[in-house]
């Protein structure tokens, strides 16, 4: 089990009281498994991913990632866990515009302690796997939206994380590019064996998932494929 969250609750203070965003949410993910969290905008999907990715702490509940009790980790240890164990993919790719595609992949490797030449070699190999070698020296603005999102997926995977969290990764793509990205994710998860959680309101994304969870008003209401 790469991730196990039990009875996660999270809320925020608002002008007229408190908004409860997550209510006793429980979720687990195995290695090599894709779990889709479906639900409309505003249902709490992004908040859940932030908690599962240790970017935010829950108000209550327990979270274990790679058999580590996250609640016992300080900020430094959490940063190390995120860098070594978790990859993130966002709706807007968040590639660094001033760097080339190759450099965008090298940066997380170097932050993890890899030497420049090693990071360069690993990044080239990943780009070659997705037939993006011709884009190596391009900057993000010079490639298509679908290509940028593929690079974002590669960036999440270059450090061989145990867990990858994706927040609406196809939300900014057309249908064809979105379906291609989903195929790429399925192939990479099968090859790499990581756990992958995708939060989305797009039902087509659920077709590649091993399991689908439905989140409504902060509550998991169904868990059927």
Secondary structure, DSSP 8 states (H G I E B T S, - for coil): --EEEEEEEEEEEETTEEEEEEEEEEEEE-TT-EEEEE--TTSSHHHHHHHHTTSS--SEEEEEETTEEGGG--HHHHHHHHHHHEEEEESS----TTSBHHHHHHHHHHHTT--HHHHHHHHHHHHHHTT-GGGTT-BGGGS-HHHHHHHHHHHHHTT--SEEEEESTTTTS-HHHHHHHHHHHHHHHHHH--EEEEEES-TTGGGG-SEEEEEETTEEEE---
